[in-house]
Structure formats: structure tokens, C-alpha cells
Amino acid sequence: MRFFLTAKAWQMFLLIIAPMLFISLSSFIWLAWVCIILGWFYSIGMSSNSRLPAELKKNATLYQIGLIIPLLYILFLSVFIFPEMQRGAGQLPTWIILPHLASMVGIFYGLWFTAKQFSTLSAGKKVSFIDYSGPFFLFWFCPLGVWFIQPRVNKTLG
């Protein structure tokens, strides 16, 4: 995970973009792409949180669970659902809505935690949403945001 903290912006951009170009080839490329994105979030969030003083640290258990849920969801889709769909076996089952929503909540919590803890570490004090809304949206739109966030990650955590 140290790689995500020391990689240059262009390296992270290529890691994020390259799998997107080949996603149609395999569901496991989709899984690799999600692992890269979530690994980047996790590295930044956990490193930022661990470097904060005790009064600014947050319990990371919910954060870790929040990032594991989408990872397990994509793994499940990659192994069981996508191969069936590629064989023309039909549509997504209706019951997939709840795991999908849980995955979305986990990702948004991960974005929030990562942006907040990174901004808190950068500022050295407690921050409000206005202070970390920029990094939040840059993480959310990571293929573009990586150009702005990664140099700050290198400086702060690298």
C-alpha cells in the first residue's frame, strides 16, 4: 500500500485509467480496477488517520468495513453474475439492489473518511465539510482528481 502514497500523479492516473480501457474483456479486470481505487482510498485514509493526534483520530473499523463491502460485492459480481450475463443468461436479479446500495454507502463513507482525515492531517486541526469538500469530490472523480490529490498525498504522506 505504500506505493499508493509515493506514486506520482501520472502513475496513479495510468493505474486508474488502464483497467477502464479493458473492462469489457474480463470481469476480473473490473475487480482489479476496483481494488486499485479502493486500495488508493484505503492507503490515504488509514495513513492519514494513523498520523493524527489521538483527539483527531477516528475509529477506522467502520471505514474498513465500508471498503470491504464494495470489494466483496464486486468479487461476487465478477465470479457469479457477470459470467452468466456474458453467456446471455439474462438480466441482473432483483435482489442485487440491496447489496448494490450497501456497496454505494460503503464507497461514499470511504470517500468521506478519506477526504476528511486527509484534510484534517493537512490542516493540523479539526475541519468542516467546506474544508474537505474539495478533496471529497476530487476523490470521487478520481481519474481527474488524482492529478490534484496525488501531489498533495506525496507531500503529506510520502
C-alpha positions as CSV (number, residue, x, y, z in Angstrom):
1,M,0.0,0.0,0.0
2,R,3.0,2.3,0.4
3,F,3.1,2.5,-3.4
4,F,-0.2,4.4,-3.5
5,L,1.3,7.1,-1.2
6,T,4.6,7.6,-3.1
7,A,3.4,7.1,-6.7
8,K,3.5,10.1,-9.0
9,A,0.2,11.5,-10.3
10,W,0.8,10.1,-13.8
11,Q,1.4,6.7,-12.4
12,M,-1.8,6.7,-10.4
13,F,-3.7,8.1,-13.4
14,L,-2.4,5.2,-15.6
15,L,-3.3,2.7,-12.9
16,I,-6.8,4.1,-12.7
17,I,-7.4,4.5,-16.5
18,A,-5.6,1.5,-17.9
19,P,-8.1,-1.1,-16.5
20,M,-11.0,1.0,-17.6
21,L,-9.9,0.6,-21.2
22,F,-10.0,-3.2,-21.0
23,I,-13.0,-3.7,-18.7
24,S,-15.1,-5.3,-21.5
25,L,-12.5,-8.1,-21.8
26,S,-13.0,-9.6,-18.4
27,S,-14.9,-9.2,-15.2
28,F,-11.7,-9.8,-13.3
29,I,-10.2,-6.6,-14.9
30,W,-13.2,-4.8,-13.3
31,L,-12.3,-6.4,-10.0
32,A,-8.6,-5.3,-10.4
33,W,-9.8,-1.7,-11.2
34,V,-11.9,-1.6,-8.0
35,C,-9.0,-3.0,-6.0
36,I,-6.8,-0.1,-7.3
37,I,-9.3,2.6,-6.5
38,L,-10.3,1.2,-3.0
39,G,-6.6,0.5,-2.3
40,W,-5.7,4.1,-3.0
41,F,-8.5,5.3,-0.8
42,Y,-7.6,2.9,2.0
43,S,-3.9,3.8,1.9
44,I,-4.6,7.5,2.1
45,G,-7.3,7.2,4.7
46,M,-5.5,4.8,7.1
47,S,-2.2,6.6,6.8
48,S,-3.8,10.0,7.4
49,N,-5.7,8.7,10.4
50,S,-2.7,7.0,11.9
51,R,-0.6,10.1,11.8
52,L,-3.2,12.3,13.5
53,P,-3.1,13.1,17.2
54,A,-5.4,11.0,19.4
55,E,-8.0,13.7,19.7
56,L,-8.4,13.9,15.9
57,K,-8.2,10.2,15.1
58,K,-11.4,8.3,14.2
59,N,-12.2,4.7,14.8
60,A,-11.3,3.1,11.4
61,T,-13.4,-0.1,11.9
62,L,-16.5,1.2,10.1
63,Y,-14.2,2.6,7.4
64,Q,-12.6,-0.8,6.8
65,I,-16.0,-2.5,6.7
66,G,-17.2,0.3,4.4
67,L,-14.5,-0.5,1.9
68,I,-14.7,-4.3,2.3
69,I,-18.4,-4.3,1.3
70,P,-17.9,-3.0,-2.2
71,L,-14.8,-5.2,-2.7
72,L,-16.9,-8.3,-1.7
73,Y,-19.8,-7.1,-3.9
74,I,-17.6,-6.7,-7.0
75,L,-15.9,-10.0,-6.3
76,F,-19.3,-11.7,-6.1
77,L,-20.4,-10.0,-9.3
78,S,-17.2,-10.9,-11.1
79,V,-17.4,-14.6,-10.1
80,F,-21.1,-15.3,-10.3
81,I,-23.2,-12.6,-12.0
82,F,-21.1,-11.2,-14.9
83,P,-20.1,-14.6,-16.3
84,E,-23.8,-15.5,-16.5
85,M,-24.7,-12.3,-18.2
86,Q,-21.9,-12.7,-20.7
87,R,-23.3,-16.1,-21.6
88,G,-26.6,-14.4,-22.3
89,A,-28.3,-15.9,-19.3
90,G,-30.5,-12.8,-18.6
91,Q,-30.6,-9.7,-16.6
92,L,-29.4,-8.8,-13.1
93,P,-31.6,-10.4,-10.4
94,T,-33.8,-8.0,-8.4
95,W,-32.3,-9.0,-5.1
96,I,-29.0,-7.4,-6.2
97,I,-30.4,-4.0,-5.4
98,L,-29.7,-4.2,-1.6
99,P,-26.1,-5.3,-1.9
100,H,-25.6,-2.7,-4.6
101,L,-27.0,0.1,-2.3
102,A,-24.8,-1.2,0.6
103,S,-21.8,-1.1,-1.7
104,M,-22.6,2.5,-2.7
105,V,-23.0,3.5,1.0
106,G,-19.6,1.9,1.8
107,I,-17.9,3.7,-1.1
108,F,-19.4,7.1,0.0
109,Y,-18.4,6.5,3.6
110,G,-14.9,5.6,2.3
111,L,-14.7,8.8,0.3
112,W,-15.9,10.9,3.3
113,F,-13.5,9.3,5.7
114,T,-10.5,9.5,3.3
115,A,-11.2,13.1,2.4
116,K,-11.9,14.2,6.0
117,Q,-8.9,12.5,7.6
118,F,-6.5,13.6,4.8
119,S,-7.8,17.2,5.1
120,T,-7.5,17.1,8.9
121,L,-3.9,15.9,8.6
122,S,-3.1,18.6,6.1
123,A,-4.7,21.4,8.2
124,G,-3.5,20.1,11.5
125,K,-6.8,20.8,13.1
126,K,-10.5,19.7,13.0
127,V,-12.1,20.5,9.7
128,S,-15.6,21.1,8.5
129,F,-17.2,19.8,5.3
130,I,-16.4,23.1,3.5
131,D,-12.7,22.4,4.2
132,Y,-12.7,18.8,2.9
133,S,-15.4,19.1,0.2
134,G,-12.8,19.8,-2.5
135,P,-10.8,16.6,-1.7
136,F,-14.0,14.7,-1.3
137,F,-15.1,15.5,-4.9
138,L,-11.6,15.0,-6.3
139,F,-11.5,11.5,-4.8
140,W,-15.0,10.9,-6.1
141,F,-14.0,11.8,-9.7
142,C,-10.6,10.1,-9.2
143,P,-9.4,9.9,-12.8
144,L,-9.3,13.7,-12.9
145,G,-8.9,14.3,-9.2
146,V,-5.7,12.2,-9.0
147,W,-3.8,15.0,-10.7
148,F,-4.7,17.4,-7.9
149,I,-4.8,15.0,-4.9
150,Q,-1.7,12.8,-5.6
151,P,0.9,15.6,-5.4
152,R,-0.6,16.6,-2.0
153,V,-0.5,12.9,-0.9
154,N,3.1,12.7,-1.9
155,K,4.0,15.8,0.0
156,T,1.9,14.9,3.1
157,L,2.2,11.2,3.4
158,G,5.0,10.1,1.0
